Amino acid sequence: MRRAVCPGSYDPATNGHLDIIERAAQLFDEVVVAVLINKKKQGLFTIDERLAMLREVTEKLPNVRVDAWHGLLVDYCRQHDIKAIAKGLRSVSDFDYELQMAQMNRELSGVETLLMSNNPAYSFLSSSLVKEVATYGGDVSQMVPKVVHERLVAKLAERG
């Protein structure tokens, strides 16, 4: 079975993330969307909220499952017998960072990284930019899945 992981913070998941997940799901028998936990960062959404949203937006993809992980991604791959990492690239600066990570991950574990160019429609999207624009009342409804937009608006309203 060909298996890959699509790692990220997904705080929140954007249409760019979903594009990469959907495309990876066409290439692999199973894709794990792994929410990587960084205890040094305080996210807008809890890990459980991110997992729930990702499960909802990927429910139409039968070969995709959602999980969380704290630690090295290559350790997750080893533990779950995953041989590939699928990542999206928005820009040259993404490439520089992701190439270095891909080389390190391969050296540590032999896990290969597939760097996929993002759909140009999503090349400017990032979770942090979506959160910032939404915080100031900007309309990000076309940048994130509907369920994510609803929860983002609600979360920002409860924070005041």
Secondary structure as UniProt FT lines:
FT   STRAND          3..8
FT   TURN            11..12
FT   HELIX           15..27
FT   STRAND          30..36
FT   TURN            39..40
FT   HELIX           47..57
FT   TURN            58..60
FT   TURN            62..63
FT   STRAND          64..69
FT   HELIX           73..79
FT   TURN            80..81
FT   STRAND          84..89
FT   HELIX           92..109
FT   STRAND          112..117
FT   HELIX           120..122
FT   TURN            123..124
FT   HELIX           127..135
FT   TURN            136..137
FT   TURN            141..143
FT   HELIX           146..159
//
